[in-house]
Amino acid sequence: MKSTIHCCALTPLHLAVAFAMSGMPALVFGQSDENVTVARNVYTVPAGALNDMLLKVARQSGRTISFDPALVYNYRGSAVNGNMTVEQATAACLQGTDLVLDVTENGTLTVTRSAEPLVVGPTTIVGNDAQLPEISVRGGSLSDDELYYNPSNSSTVSRTDTPLKETAQSVEVISAKALKDRQATDLADALKSSAGVQQTPSATGGSSFTIRGFSVQQTSTNGIPNPGVNSIPVQGIERVEVVKGPDSIMSGSSTPGGTINMVRKAPVTEELRAVSVEVARYGELKEGLDLGGALNEDRSLSYRLNMSNMKSDKSAPDFDGERETYVAPALTWQNDGRRLTVGAESSNTRTAAPRSTIVMGGKLQKLPSERLFPRDNGFQNTSKTGYYEFSQELLGGWSFNSKATYVDGTENLKVWQNVEVEPDGSVGFASPYAARIDTKSWSMQNDVRGKVNTGFITHKLLLGVDYQHIDSTEDDLNVIDSAGAYPQVNIYDPHSIDLLPGIGSPNYRWNKSRVQQRGLILQDQLEIGDRTHVLLAAKKAEWISDVQVYAEDGTSIARAGDESEKWVPNYGISFDVTPQMTIYANLLHGFSGTSSLNSATGEPLKPLTSKSKEAGVKFNLLNDSLTLTYAYFELEEDNVPVEDPFTRQPIGSQSRSSKGYDLNLAGEILPGWNVQGSYTHVKFEEPAQLDGNPPLFSGEPEQSINVWTSYELQEGMYKGLGAGVGVDAFSGTTGSTSYESYAVPGGASTDISLFYHAQDYSLTLGVKNVFGRTLYNSWSTGAFVPLREERNARLTFTYNF
């Protein structure tokens, strides 16, 4: 329980706003200063639901206080207009309510109910009055991500908690509210909200991602690079950040397009208890539990526990069912400028092979069942993760920060590959593929950061050291006795596909690899006056890799290794033209080593290097309720491997580039009316392949757009009732195989949603691809072309207890 010093009426001296301005789950105390001048802002907040009004005042002022949304749920506030302090603005909102303010010993401000209504009008706050402490809490367990489509900050782009408006880079945030409203089921589903990101299911499990046409080599979690394109289940994700451009400071191996970062759900100090049940097509049932809160009276110890379990009878179109279990406990302890979070994650998933078709005669084929594999083909993944995040305040406003992650993962893959299909649909040659891939990864980031004032220039300095070590082994199946022609199997007869023999387990070691990445980071964020923000950063990146390949009898048949290092500089500048408009430009670089050998010379291929030029403008509209970003970009990647058209072995390297622009819009247009939209237009430049086929970029659409909007009634007997609609559209592309190219038509998928949000529960019915259109991805082989999501209805019920 909180120890209350006194309970007072909402006088201007004690009023503050109820809202969590950042995703930090615990309190951050500011130092009081009796000489601080209380800031004034111009507030324009129309009359409406008191909960929304308080949040808007908080967002404009940057000041925070704890409150329970259930307490103010049925209140309606008075309009606020004028130049005033946050205390005055809040007093105007609360005029005529029966609320009082509890002030605890540590300075926490909490709105509670008074015995009788109070009438409080705005008064004057003079410069010598004491200013309320700066506080960051999760009011009623609701964070910035859970309330808005456009959270205002990101701590991963420059490793400092920098407002996105001041960040000289295009960063697209998919908040927890957007994930919930769109009923995202996994990372690929979440990224549908970003038009600049394209995802394609793989024939051997998982999805590959591209940003602005370039493949993503690594994702990251809480800013720590993952061992590959990994993802935690959506139950544990607070937000997803799409960082455009080769950000070598945040990520280990960064390609020109950008990086995908997931932010975990973290411990909270306010009580959180939520249970969810979700049902969908094919007998899918998912249960979820989300618990959190303080574990002691002073709230220095808090926790979070996320659990989910999903199982389906079968999966699209008629594969065997899928399953997923996820458990993620975490603890946070903080005291006297020290903060430590430790957590763990365990997941076990089984996914089916993807819906797909083939190319025959240069045309996509329409199959009766959209299934090329036997029903039991699929992929199983298990992962165990442990992590910590630690920060310690030092003297003079400096701090030491350290975080690390250990991942132990195993992938088991079993799927038939139809290498050759005859014109009548019979299988001329097929081969089973079975593999077990074991990966162990250690990743760590350490830095010292602080602030130095030199006249009208403020320096935010960071000195950091990164390290990542990945060990991986792959065991494969000897297929000499099972690969061959299967004339009794015909892709136009779904039942015959199940006549393919069962796939055995891997029986020999195929390869073993080791990758190390090390980095020394120097960064200076300069605040020049009140309107100019400059980023100067450099990373000394070192790449060490070693790969060994084995024959079926266990003898080593090939070995490749590489050691390379390079200084990678990044520059960025942004300028606030007005409080609502910022222009920016940057020059970013990327670096990634390789373990491949030039088969013609026997020498290692040169490391991949990349460069990105970007300029844009950012708008904060409607009192920061709506954000708009426009960016023009030019990307270039050098030393891209070139394959021999017959052996498919690297024989050299070349460059490729793209240029274009994108537009991102997110936020609230009117109370209850939310929108999130993005558009990307990109042109690709790359030489044709040596065999004369179109360049590899040909599979990327030049234009893509995604728009989602929803409206929720704010008052009356139907308050909380709402609906949403979204469209995901893309232009046609050209796919290519080793001997032909084929056209992939563009298309559009429409999603709809009906929902009701009550005080303690919510109910959402959504339908993906409501018109049931058949939409295609492109792939590098005509024997496998994955399809996009089919029509599927999903019902989600969440109860807060």
C-alpha positions in Angstrom: 0.0 0.0 0.0 1.1 3.6 -0.7 1.7 5.7 2.4 -0.3 8.9 2.0 1.0 12.1 3.5 -2.2 14.1 3.0 -5.3 14.3 0.9 -6.2 17.6 -0.6 -8.6 19.2 -3.1 -7.4 19.6 -6.6 -5.7 23.0 -6.1 -3.4 24.1 -8.9 -0.3 23.4 -6.8 -1.0 19.7 -6.7 -2.7 18.9 -10.0 -0.9 16.9 -12.7 -1.9 14.7 -15.5 -2.7 11.0 -15.4 -0.7 9.3 -18.0 2.3 7.1 -18.7 4.5 9.2 -21.0 6.9 6.4 -21.7 7.0 2.6 -21.8 9.0 2.4 -18.5 7.1 0.3 -16.1 8.4 1.9 -12.9 8.8 5.3 -11.3 11.6 7.7 -12.3 12.1 10.5 -9.8 13.2 13.9 -10.7 15.0 16.3 -8.4 12.9 19.1 -6.9 14.1 22.7 -7.4 12.4 25.6 -5.7 13.8 28.0 -8.3 12.5 26.1 -11.3 10.0 28.1 -13.5 6.8 26.3 -14.1 6.3 25.9 -17.9 3.3 27.1 -19.7 1.8 25.7 -22.9 -1.0 26.6 -25.3 -3.7 24.0 -24.7 -6.7 23.3 -27.0 -8.6 20.3 -25.6 -12.2 20.0 -26.6 -14.8 18.8 -24.1 -15.2 15.1 -24.0 -14.5 11.9 -22.0 -12.4 13.0 -19.0 -10.0 10.0 -19.4 -9.1 11.2 -23.0 -8.9 14.8 -22.0 -6.4 14.1 -19.2 -4.3 12.0 -21.5 -4.2 14.8 -24.1 -3.2 17.4 -21.5 -0.5 15.0 -20.3 0.8 14.4 -23.9 1.0 18.1 -24.6 2.7 19.0 -21.3 5.1 16.0 -20.9 4.0 15.8 -17.2 2.6 12.6 -15.7 0.6 11.3 -12.7 -0.9 8.0 -11.7 -4.7 7.4 -12.0 -7.1 4.5 -12.5 -9.0 4.8 -15.9 -11.9 3.0 -14.3 -12.2 6.0 -11.8 -12.8 8.6 -14.5 -14.5 6.2 -17.0 -18.0 7.8 -16.8 -16.9 11.5 -16.3 -17.1 14.2 -19.0 -14.7 17.1 -18.7 -14.9 20.8 -19.6 -13.1 22.3 -22.6 -9.6 23.7 -22.0 -8.3 26.6 -24.1 -5.5 29.1 -23.5 -1.9 29.6 -22.4 -1.5 28.0 -19.0 0.4 25.6 -16.8 -0.3 21.9 -16.7 -1.8 22.4 -13.2 -4.2 25.0 -14.5 -5.1 22.9 -17.6 -5.8 19.9 -15.5 -7.9 21.9 -13.0 -10.0 23.1 -15.9 -10.6 19.5 -17.0 -11.6 18.4 -13.5 -13.9 21.3 -12.7 -17.0 20.1 -10.9 -15.8 16.5 -10.3 -15.6 14.7 -6.9 -11.8 14.0 -7.2 -9.0 14.6 -4.9 -5.2 14.1 -5.1 -3.2 11.8 -2.8 0.5 12.8 -2.5 2.8 10.0 -1.2 6.2 10.4 0.5 8.1 9.7 -2.6 6.2 12.4 -4.6 3.8 10.1 -6.5 0.6 11.9 -7.4 -2.6 9.8 -7.6 -6.2 10.9 -8.3 -8.8 9.5 -6.0 -12.5 10.2 -5.3 -13.5 12.9 -2.7 -16.6 12.8 -0.5 -18.3 15.6 -2.3 -18.0 17.5 -5.6 -15.4 20.3 -5.8 -15.5 23.4 -8.0 -12.0 24.4 -9.0 -11.1 27.1 -11.5 -7.7 27.8 -13.1 -5.4 30.0 -11.0 -2.0 31.5 -11.5 1.2 29.6 -10.8 4.2 31.9 -10.3 7.8 31.1 -11.1 8.9 30.6 -7.5 6.3 28.0 -6.7 7.5 24.5 -6.3 7.3 22.4 -9.4 5.9 18.9 -9.2 8.4 16.1 -9.5 8.7 14.5 -13.0 7.1 11.1 -12.8 6.8 8.3 -15.3 4.2 5.6 -14.3 1.8 3.2 -15.9 -1.4 4.8 -14.9 -3.9 2.1 -14.4 -1.5 -0.3 -16.2 -1.9 1.6 -19.5 1.2 2.7 -21.3 1.8 5.1 -24.2 1.8 2.1 -26.5 -1.5 0.8 -25.2 -3.3 4.1 -25.7 -2.0 5.5 -29.0 -1.2 4.5 -32.5 1.7 7.0 -32.5 3.9 6.7 -29.3 6.2 9.7 -29.1 9.5 8.1 -28.0 11.9 5.2 -28.9 14.8 4.1 -26.7 16.4 1.8 -29.3 17.1 4.0 -32.3 20.0 5.9 -30.7 20.0 3.9 -27.5 18.7 7.0 -25.7 15.1 7.9 -25.0 14.8 10.3 -27.9 11.5 11.8 -29.1 10.8 10.4 -32.6 10.1 13.9 -33.8 13.8 14.8 -33.1 15.1 11.6 -34.6 16.8 12.2 -37.9 15.5 9.0 -39.3 12.2 7.4 -40.5 11.0 5.1 -37.7 7.6 3.4 -38.0 6.1 2.2 -34.7 3.4 -0.4 -34.5 2.1 0.1 -30.9 0.4 -2.3 -28.6 -3.0 -0.6 -29.4 -2.5 -1.2 -33.1 -1.5 -4.8 -32.5 -4.6 -5.3 -30.4 -7.0 -3.5 -32.7 -5.7 -5.5 -35.8 -5.6 -8.8 -33.9 -2.0 -9.5 -34.9 -1.2 -13.2 -34.5 2.6 -13.1 -35.1 5.4 -10.7 -36.2 4.6 -11.2 -39.9 1.0 -10.3 -39.3 2.0 -7.3 -37.2 4.2 -6.0 -40.0 1.3 -5.8 -42.4 0.8 -2.4 -40.9 4.0 -1.2 -42.5 3.8 -0.9 -46.3 7.6 -0.6 -46.6 8.0 -4.1 -45.2 7.3 -7.1 -47.4 7.2 -10.7 -45.9 7.3 -13.9 -47.8 6.8 -17.4 -46.3 9.6 -19.8 -46.9 9.4 -23.4 -48.1 11.6 -24.4 -45.2 9.7 -22.5 -42.4 9.3 -19.0 -41.1 9.2 -15.8 -43.2 11.8 -13.6 -44.8 11.4 -9.8 -44.6 12.5 -7.0 -46.8 12.5 -3.2 -46.1 12.6 -0.9 -49.0 13.5 -3.9 -51.2 16.5 -5.1 -49.1 16.4 -8.3 -47.1 16.5 -8.1 -43.3 19.4 -10.3 -41.9 18.7 -9.9 -38.2 15.8 -8.8 -36.1 16.4 -7.4 -32.6 14.5 -7.5 -29.2 14.8 -4.6 -26.9 17.7 -3.4 -29.1 19.7 -6.6 -28.7 20.3 -8.4 -32.0 18.8 -11.8 -32.4 20.7 -14.7 -34.0 18.6 -14.5 -37.1 15.2 -13.3 -38.3 13.7 -14.5 -35.0 10.6 -13.3 -33.2 9.0 -13.8 -29.8 5.2 -14.7 -29.8 3.0 -11.7 -30.1 1.7 -12.3 -26.6 5.0 -11.0 -25.3 5.4 -7.9 -27.6 4.6 -4.4 -26.4 5.4 -2.7 -29.7 7.2 -3.3 -33.0 9.6 -0.7 -34.5 10.6 -0.6 -38.1 13.8 1.5 -38.2 14.5 2.6 -41.8 18.1 2.6 -43.1 21.3 0.6 -42.2 21.4 1.4 -38.4 24.7 -0.3 -37.5 24.6 1.5 -34.1 21.4 -0.4 -33.0 21.9 -3.7 -34.8 24.8 -6.0 -35.5 24.4 -6.9 -39.2 22.4 -4.1 -40.8 21.4 -4.1 -44.5 20.4 -0.9 -46.4 16.7 -1.3 -45.9 16.6 -1.2 -42.1 16.0 -3.2 -39.0 12.9 -4.7 -37.2 13.0 -4.3 -33.4 10.5 -5.8 -31.0 10.0 -4.4 -27.5 9.0 -6.9 -24.8 6.2 -6.4 -22.3 8.0 -5.3 -19.1 7.1 -5.4 -15.3 4.7 -2.8 -14.1 4.1 -1.2 -10.7 0.3 -0.8 -11.1 -1.8 -3.9 -10.7 -2.4 -5.7 -14.0 -4.6 -8.8 -14.4 -5.9 -9.8 -17.8 -7.1 -13.0 -19.3 -7.9 -13.5 -23.0 -9.6 -16.1 -25.1 -9.4 -16.2 -28.9 -11.0 -18.5 -31.5 -10.6 -18.6 -35.2 -11.1 -20.8 -38.3 -9.8 -24.5 -38.4 -10.7 -25.0 -34.7 -8.0 -22.6 -33.5 -8.2 -21.8 -29.7 -5.8 -19.5 -27.9 -5.8 -18.6 -24.2 -3.6 -15.9 -22.7 -2.8 -14.6 -19.3 -1.1 -11.3 -18.5 -0.2 -10.5 -14.8 1.8 -7.7 -13.3 2.2 -5.4 -10.4 4.2 -4.3 -7.4 5.5 -7.0 -4.9 6.2 -4.7 -1.9 4.8 -1.5 -0.4 7.3 1.0 -1.8 6.9 -0.6 -5.3 10.6 -1.0 -5.7 10.0 -4.6 -6.8 7.6 -5.4 -9.6 6.8 -8.3 -11.9 5.2 -9.3 -15.2 4.1 -12.8 -16.2 2.9 -13.5 -19.7 1.5 -16.9 -20.7 -0.3 -18.2 -23.8 -1.3 -21.5 -25.3 -2.7 -22.0 -28.8 -3.8 -25.1 -30.6 -5.7 -25.8 -33.8 -7.3 -28.9 -35.3 -5.8 -28.2 -38.7 -4.4 -25.3 -40.7 -4.9 -23.7 -44.1 -5.8 -25.1 -46.5 -6.0 -28.7 -45.0 -2.6 -29.3 -43.3 -2.4 -30.8 -39.8 -3.0 -28.4 -36.9 -0.6 -25.9 -35.3 0.3 -25.2 -31.7 2.2 -22.6 -29.7 3.0 -22.4 -25.9 4.7 -19.4 -24.4 5.8 -18.5 -20.9 7.6 -15.3 -20.0 8.3 -14.2 -16.3 10.2 -11.0 -15.5 11.2 -9.1 -12.4 12.3 -5.5 -11.9 14.1 -4.0 -8.9 14.9 -0.4 -8.6 16.2 1.8 -5.8 18.4 4.9 -5.4 19.1 5.4 -9.1 19.7 1.7 -9.7 17.4 -0.5 -11.9 17.7 -4.2 -12.7 15.3 -6.3 -14.8 15.8 -10.1 -15.2 13.6 -12.2 -17.3 13.2 -15.5 -19.2 11.1 -16.8 -22.1 10.2 -20.3 -23.2 8.3 -21.0 -26.4 7.4 -24.2 -28.3 5.7 -23.9 -31.7 4.6 -26.1 -34.5 3.6 -24.6 -37.8 2.4 -26.2 -41.0 3.9 -25.9 -44.4 2.6 -22.8 -46.3 -0.2 -22.5 -48.8 1.4 -22.4 -52.2 1.3 -23.1 -55.9 3.7 -23.6 -58.8 4.7 -21.9 -62.1 4.2 -23.9 -65.3 4.7 -22.5 -68.7 5.5 -19.1 -67.3 2.1 -18.9 -65.5 0.9 -19.3 -62.0 -1.3 -22.4 -61.6 -4.5 -22.6 -59.6 -4.5 -25.8 -57.6 -7.6 -27.4 -56.1 -6.3 -27.3 -52.5 -3.4 -24.9 -52.7 -1.3 -27.6 -51.1 2.0 -28.9 -52.5 3.1 -30.9 -49.4 1.7 -33.9 -47.4 -0.6 -32.9 -44.6 1.9 -33.7 -41.8 4.7 -31.6 -43.3 5.7 -28.7 -41.1 8.2 -27.1 -38.8 8.8 -27.2 -35.0 10.7 -24.6 -33.1 11.7 -24.5 -29.4 13.5 -21.6 -27.8 14.7 -20.8 -24.3 15.8 -17.2 -23.5 17.3 -15.5 -20.5 18.1 -11.8 -20.3 18.9 -8.9 -18.0 18.8 -5.1 -18.3 20.7 -3.0 -15.7 21.2 0.7 -15.3 23.0 2.7 -12.6 23.0 6.4 -12.2 26.5 7.9 -11.7 27.6 11.4 -10.6 26.9 14.5 -12.7 23.9 13.0 -14.6 25.9 10.1 -16.1 24.8 6.5 -16.1 26.1 3.0 -16.7 23.9 0.7 -18.8 24.2 -3.0 -19.5 22.0 -5.6 -21.0 22.5 -9.1 -22.3 20.5 -12.0 -23.8 21.2 -15.7 -24.1 19.1 -17.8 -26.6 19.1 -21.5 -27.0 17.0 -22.5 -30.0 16.2 -25.7 -32.0 14.4 -25.9 -35.3 13.1 -29.2 -36.7 12.0 -29.2 -40.4 10.3 -31.9 -42.4 9.0 -31.1 -45.8 8.9 -32.6 -49.3 10.4 -30.5 -52.1 8.9 -30.9 -55.6 11.9 -30.1 -57.7 10.3 -31.0 -61.1 6.6 -31.2 -62.0 5.5 -32.6 -65.4 3.0 -30.7 -67.6 0.2 -33.1 -66.6 0.9 -32.3 -62.9 2.7 -35.5 -62.0 5.9 -35.2 -59.9 8.9 -35.9 -62.1 11.4 -35.5 -59.2 10.9 -34.8 -55.5 13.2 -34.9 -52.5 12.5 -35.0 -48.8 14.1 -32.4 -46.6 14.7 -33.0 -42.9 17.0 -30.9 -40.8 17.7 -30.1 -37.2 19.3 -26.7 -36.6 20.6 -25.9 -33.1 21.6 -22.4 -32.3 23.2 -20.8 -29.2 23.6 -17.1 -29.0 25.1 -14.7 -26.5 24.6 -11.0 -27.0 25.7 -8.1 -24.8 25.6 -4.3 -24.9 27.4 -2.0 -22.3 27.7 1.7 -22.4 28.3 4.8 -20.4 26.2 7.8 -21.2 25.8 11.3 -19.9 25.1 15.0 -20.7 27.5 17.8 -21.0 26.5 21.5 -21.5 28.8 23.8 -23.4 27.0 27.1 -23.7 24.1 26.9 -26.0 25.1 23.4 -27.1 24.1 20.3 -25.1 26.0 17.0 -25.8 24.4 13.7 -25.0 27.4 11.4 -25.1 27.6 7.6 -25.3 30.5 5.3 -25.3 29.6 1.6 -25.7 30.9 -1.9 -26.4 28.8 -4.6 -28.1 29.5 -8.3 -28.4 27.6 -11.2 -30.1 28.6 -14.9 -30.4 26.5 -17.4 -32.4 27.2 -21.1 -32.6 25.1 -23.1 -35.0 25.0 -26.7 -36.2 22.8 -28.3 -38.9 22.0 -32.0 -39.2 20.4 -33.2 -42.4 18.9 -36.4 -43.8 20.6 -38.6 -46.4 18.0 -38.7 -49.2 19.7 -41.0 -51.7 17.2 -43.7 -51.2 14.0 -41.6 -51.3 14.6 -38.8 -53.8 13.3 -39.5 -57.3 10.2 -39.6 -59.6 6.7 -40.1 -58.1 4.4 -40.5 -61.0 1.5 -41.6 -58.8 1.6 -38.2 -57.1 -0.2 -35.3 -58.9 -0.4 -31.8 -57.6 -3.9 -31.5 -59.1 -5.1 -34.4 -56.9 -4.7 -33.4 -53.2 -5.3 -36.9 -52.0 -2.4 -38.3 -54.0 0.1 -35.8 -52.4 -0.3 -37.7 -49.2 1.1 -40.9 -50.9 4.6 -39.4 -50.7 6.5 -41.5 -48.1 7.1 -40.3 -44.5 10.2 -38.3 -43.9 12.8 -39.8 -41.5 15.0 -37.9 -39.0 18.3 -36.2 -39.8 21.1 -38.7 -39.7 24.4 -36.8 -40.4 26.1 -33.5 -39.6 25.9 -31.1 -42.5 27.7 -28.1 -41.2 28.9 -26.2 -38.1 29.3 -22.4 -38.0 30.5 -19.7 -35.6 30.0 -16.0 -35.9 31.3 -13.3 -33.7 30.5 -9.6 -33.9 32.2 -6.9 -31.9 31.7 -3.2 -31.8 33.0 -0.1 -30.2 30.5 2.8 -30.4 31.1 6.5 -30.1 28.0 8.7 -30.2 27.3 12.4 -29.7 23.7 13.8 -29.8 24.0 17.6 -30.0 21.2 19.9 -29.0 22.1 23.3 -30.6 19.7 25.8 -29.1 16.1 24.7 -28.8 15.5 23.7 -32.4 18.5 21.9 -33.9 19.4 18.3 -33.2 22.5 16.6 -34.6 23.6 13.0 -34.4 27.3 12.0 -34.9 28.0 8.4 -34.4 30.7 5.8 -35.4 31.1 2.1 -34.8 34.2 0.1 -35.2 32.6 -3.1 -36.3 34.5 -6.4 -36.3 33.2 -9.6 -37.9 34.7 -13.1 -37.4 33.1 -16.2 -38.9 34.0 -19.8 -39.6 31.9 -22.4 -41.4 32.8 -26.1 -41.8 30.9 -28.5 -44.1 30.9 -32.3 -43.7 30.2 -35.3 -46.0 27.7 -38.0 -45.0 30.6 -40.1 -43.6 31.6 -37.3 -41.2 34.7 -36.1 -43.1 35.2 -32.4 -43.6 34.9 -31.4 -47.2 35.0 -27.6 -47.1 35.8 -24.8 -44.7 35.4 -21.1 -45.1 36.2 -18.2 -42.7 36.5 -14.5 -42.6 37.8 -11.8 -40.3 37.1 -8.2 -41.2 36.6 -4.9 -39.5 35.5 -1.4 -40.5 34.7 2.0 -39.0 31.0 2.6 -39.8 30.0 6.3 -39.5 26.4 7.7 -39.2 25.3 11.3 -39.4 21.9 13.0 -38.9 20.4 16.4 -38.4 16.9 17.6 -37.7 15.6 21.1 -37.4 12.3 22.2 -35.8 10.9 24.7 -38.3 7.9 25.1 -36.0 6.7 23.2 -32.9 4.6 21.1 -35.3 7.1 20.7 -38.2 10.6 19.2 -38.3 12.9 18.6 -41.3 15.7 16.1 -41.2 18.4 14.4 -43.3 20.9 11.6 -42.6 23.7 9.6 -44.1 23.9 6.1 -42.7 26.2 3.1 -43.3 26.0 -0.6 -42.8 28.5 -3.5 -42.7 28.2 -7.2 -42.7 30.8 -9.9 -43.0 30.4 -13.1 -45.0 31.6 -16.7 -44.8 31.2 -17.4 -48.6 34.1 -18.2 -50.9 34.6 -17.2 -54.5 34.4 -20.6 -56.2 36.5 -19.3 -59.1 39.5 -18.0 -57.0 39.0 -19.8 -53.6 39.3 -16.4 -51.9 36.7 -15.1 -49.3 34.2 -12.7 -50.7 34.5 -9.1 -49.5 32.2 -8.0 -46.7 28.9 -6.4 -47.7 28.8 -2.7 -47.2 25.8 -0.4 -47.6 24.9 3.3 -47.6 21.7 5.2 -47.2 20.8 8.8 -47.9 17.5 10.0 -46.5 15.8 13.4 -46.2 12.3 14.0 -44.9 9.8 16.1 -42.9 7.8 15.2 -39.8 4.6 16.8 -38.7 2.9 16.7 -35.3 -0.7 17.6 -36.0 -3.8 18.2 -33.9 -2.0 18.9 -30.7 0.4 15.9 -31.2 -2.6 13.5 -31.7 -1.6 12.8 -35.3 1.9 12.4 -36.8 2.9 12.4 -40.4 6.3 11.5 -41.8 7.5 11.9 -45.4 10.9 10.5 -46.4 12.9 10.3 -49.7 15.7 7.7 -49.7 18.5 6.4 -51.9 20.0 3.0 -50.9 23.1 1.2 -52.1 24.7 -2.1 -51.3 28.1 -3.3 -52.5 29.8 -6.7 -52.7 26.6 -8.6 -53.2 27.5 -12.2 -54.2 26.9 -13.2 -57.9 26.2 -16.9 -58.5 27.2 -19.1 -61.4 24.0 -19.9 -63.4 24.8 -23.6 -63.5 26.6 -24.4 -60.2 24.8 -21.7 -58.2 28.2 -21.1 -56.4 29.5 -17.5 -55.8 31.9 -16.4 -58.5 32.1 -12.7 -57.8 30.2 -9.7 -56.5 28.3 -6.6 -57.7 26.3 -3.6 -56.5 22.6 -2.9 -56.4 20.6 0.1 -55.4 17.1 1.5 -54.9 15.5 4.9 -54.5 12.1 6.1 -53.6 9.9 7.7 -51.0 7.5 6.6 -48.3 4.7 8.2 -46.3 3.6 7.3 -42.7 0.5 8.5 -40.9 -0.6 7.5 -37.4 -2.7 8.8 -34.6 -6.1 10.2 -33.7 -8.0 12.5 -36.0 -11.0 13.0 -33.7 -11.8 11.6 -30.3 -12.3 7.9 -30.9 -11.2 8.0 -34.6 -7.8 6.4 -35.1 -5.8 5.9 -38.2 -2.6 4.2 -39.3 -1.4 4.3 -42.8 1.8 3.9 -44.9 2.8 4.1 -48.5 6.1 3.1 -50.2 7.2 3.7 -53.7 10.6 2.3 -54.7 12.6 1.9 -57.9 15.3 -0.8 -58.1 18.5 -0.8 -60.1 20.5 -4.0 -60.5 22.2 -5.8 -63.3 20.5 -8.8 -64.8 21.7 -12.2 -63.5 24.5 -13.9 -65.5 22.0 -16.4 -67.0 20.0 -13.5 -68.5 17.1 -13.7 -66.0 15.6 -10.5 -64.4 17.5 -9.1 -61.4 16.8 -10.4 -57.9 14.9 -7.2 -57.1 12.2 -8.1 -59.6 10.2 -9.9 -56.9 9.6 -6.7 -54.9 6.6 -4.5 -55.6 7.3 -1.0 -56.6 4.3 0.3 -54.8 2.6 -0.8 -51.6 0.1 0.8 -49.3 -1.5 -0.2 -46.1 -4.3 1.8 -44.3 -6.2 0.9 -41.2 -8.8 3.2 -39.5 -11.2 2.6 -36.6 -13.8 4.6 -34.8 -15.1 4.1 -31.2 -18.2 5.8 -29.8 -17.2 8.1 -26.9 -20.4 8.6 -25.1 -24.0 7.5 -24.8 -25.5 4.1 -24.1 -23.4 2.6 -26.9 -20.1 4.0 -25.6 -17.2 1.7 -26.4 -18.8 0.2 -29.5 -16.8 0.6 -32.7 -15.6 -0.7 -36.0 -12.5 -0.7 -38.1 -11.5 -1.4 -41.7 -8.1 -1.7 -43.4 -6.7 -2.3 -46.9 -3.3 -3.8 -47.7 -2.5 -3.3 -51.5 0.6 -3.9 -53.7 1.5 -3.5 -57.3 2.4 -6.4 -59.6 5.9 -7.9 -59.7 8.0 -10.3 -61.7 9.2 -13.6 -60.2 12.1 -15.6 -61.6 13.4 -19.1 -61.6 16.7 -20.5 -62.8 15.3 -20.7 -66.4 12.3 -18.4 -66.7 10.5 -15.4 -65.3 6.8 -15.1 -64.6 4.3 -12.3 -63.8 2.9 -12.0 -60.2 -0.3 -9.9 -60.3 -0.8 -7.1 -57.8 -3.8 -7.1 -55.5 -5.5 -5.9 -52.3 -6.7 -7.5 -49.2 -9.4 -5.9 -47.0 -9.8 -6.5 -43.3 -12.8 -5.5 -41.1 -13.4 -5.4 -37.4 -16.3 -4.9 -35.0 -15.5 -4.4 -31.3 -16.9 -3.3 -27.9 -14.6 -1.9 -25.2 -16.2 -1.9 -21.7 -14.7 -0.9 -18.4 -13.5 -4.4 -17.5 -13.7 -6.3 -20.7 -13.5 -6.1 -24.5 -14.8 -8.2 -27.4 -13.5 -8.0 -31.0 -14.6 -9.8 -34.1 -12.3 -9.4 -37.1 -12.2 -10.8 -40.6 -9.0 -10.9 -42.6 -9.2 -10.8 -46.4 -12.9 -10.4 -46.1 -13.5 -10.8 -49.9 -11.5 -14.0 -50.1 -9.1 -12.9 -52.8 -6.2 -15.2 -54.0 -3.0 -13.2 -53.6 0.5 -14.3 -54.4 4.1 -13.6 -53.2 7.0 -14.1 -55.6 9.8 -16.6 -55.0 13.1 -17.7 -56.6 11.8 -21.0 -57.8 8.8 -21.8 -59.9 8.3 -25.1 -58.0 7.1 -23.1 -54.9 5.2 -19.8 -55.0 3.7 -19.0 -51.6 0.2 -17.5 -51.3 -0.8 -14.6 -49.0 -3.4 -15.0 -46.2 -6.8 -16.4 -47.1 -10.1 -15.3 -45.5 -10.2 -16.0 -41.8 -12.5 -14.8 -39.0 -11.2 -14.3 -35.5 -13.0 -13.6 -32.2 -11.1 -12.2 -29.2 -12.4 -11.7 -25.7 -10.3 -10.0 -23.0 -11.3 -9.6 -19.3 -9.5 -7.5 -16.7 -10.0 -8.8 -13.2 
